[in-house]
Amino acid sequence: MTPSAKDLFVRALEIEPAARAAFLAQACGDDAELHLEVERLLVDAERADSFFGDTDGATLGAQEFQETYVEKEGDVVGPYKLRQQIGEGGFGTVWLKAVIATPPHRIRIQP
């Protein structure tokens, strides 16, 4: 059974970049289309890492992002001050916010 491009891509990511060409040549055999698809996935992953990467090249995962950015009452987000948490769900936390600009008034938005 021939492995899928996704399976080979995941395995190739675990290999040092210098050794990937030999791995793909062996894993894909004569299937040029499969080889090209895995190469494209690797190039896209490299582009994503360079775009979303940290200064040391490491990409932040969802867990690191959640631990790093936890809002709390009193925080200032743009022109708003977080007043009270009024909900939480799959897309994040909903806050009652107050505009810091004059005149002050309350609005409800979900970040």
Wavefront OBJ file of the C-alpha trace (Angstrom):
o trace
v 0.000 0.000 0.000
v 1.346 3.402 -0.998
v 1.484 5.952 1.830
v -0.455 9.179 1.382
v 1.210 12.523 0.717
v 0.055 13.689 4.135
v 1.681 10.706 5.870
v 4.955 11.221 4.011
v 4.840 14.950 4.712
v 4.480 14.356 8.459
v 7.342 11.858 8.430
v 9.508 14.181 6.317
v 9.038 17.020 8.806
v 10.669 14.845 11.468
v 13.772 14.396 9.299
v 16.590 16.937 8.989
v 16.150 19.033 5.815
v 19.439 17.723 4.339
v 18.177 14.121 4.510
v 14.649 14.753 3.163
v 15.508 14.368 -0.530
v 16.885 10.860 0.000
v 13.902 9.950 2.192
v 11.398 11.168 -0.412
v 13.212 9.426 -3.268
v 13.024 6.144 -1.380
v 9.481 6.621 -0.022
v 7.879 7.846 -3.256
v 9.746 5.524 -5.598
v 8.643 6.135 -9.190
v 5.510 8.084 -8.210
v 6.512 11.560 -9.422
v 3.083 13.019 -8.632
v 3.263 11.887 -4.999
v 6.830 13.210 -4.711
v 5.780 16.603 -6.105
v 2.787 16.821 -3.764
v 4.937 16.136 -0.692
v 7.533 18.676 -1.883
v 4.777 21.291 -2.226
v 3.543 20.568 1.292
v 7.077 20.966 2.635
v 7.556 24.283 0.822
v 4.196 25.549 2.149
v 5.163 24.503 5.690
v 8.478 26.333 5.384
v 6.706 29.480 4.173
v 4.216 29.272 7.038
v 7.037 28.857 9.558
v 8.830 31.903 8.184
v 5.610 33.954 8.302
v 4.307 32.823 11.701
v 7.652 31.933 13.226
v 9.229 33.418 16.290
v 12.579 35.207 16.030
v 14.353 31.876 16.514
v 12.239 30.257 13.770
v 9.999 28.311 16.147
v 6.304 28.479 15.398
v 3.909 29.155 18.246
v 1.335 26.438 18.744
v -2.179 26.911 20.074
v -1.146 25.920 23.601
v 1.617 28.525 23.788
v -0.727 31.180 22.418
v -3.416 30.447 25.008
v -0.927 30.492 27.865
v 0.658 33.727 26.633
v -2.492 35.784 25.968
v -4.982 35.453 28.809
v -7.177 38.508 29.230
v -8.388 39.586 32.648
v -10.680 42.227 34.018
v -9.120 45.688 33.780
v -6.911 44.902 30.762
v -6.858 47.442 27.951
v -7.384 46.083 24.437
v -7.062 48.824 21.825
v -9.497 51.611 22.766
v -11.401 49.339 25.185
v -11.038 48.405 28.847
v -12.281 44.939 29.832
v -14.995 45.369 32.460
v -16.622 41.965 33.013
v -16.457 38.507 31.453
v -19.971 37.679 30.249
v -19.412 34.472 28.294
v -16.979 31.862 27.090
v -17.139 29.313 24.300
v -15.425 27.653 21.381
v -14.419 30.938 19.775
v -13.089 32.613 22.893
v -14.228 34.814 25.722
v -16.891 37.528 25.508
v -16.255 40.656 27.560
v -18.275 43.679 28.498
v -15.928 46.484 27.489
v -15.902 50.198 28.049
v -14.523 52.677 25.549
v -11.677 54.634 27.081
v -12.360 57.679 24.867
v -14.575 60.580 25.970
v -17.508 60.297 26.569
v -17.268 56.840 28.191
v -19.938 54.333 27.247
v -20.290 50.557 27.347
v -20.429 48.208 24.392
v -20.384 44.426 24.014
v -18.046 42.838 21.463
v -16.362 39.489 21.118
v -12.644 39.635 20.234
l 1 2 3 4 5 6 7 8 9 10 11 12 13 14 15 16 17 18 19 20 21 22 23 24 25 26 27 28 29 30 31 32 33 34 35 36 37 38 39 40 41 42 43 44 45 46 47 48 49 50 51 52 53 54 55 56 57 58 59 60 61 62 63 64 65 66 67 68 69 70 71 72 73 74 75 76 77 78 79 80 81 82 83 84 85 86 87 88 89 90 91 92 93 94 95 96 97 98 99 100 101 102 103 104 105 106 107 108 109 110 111
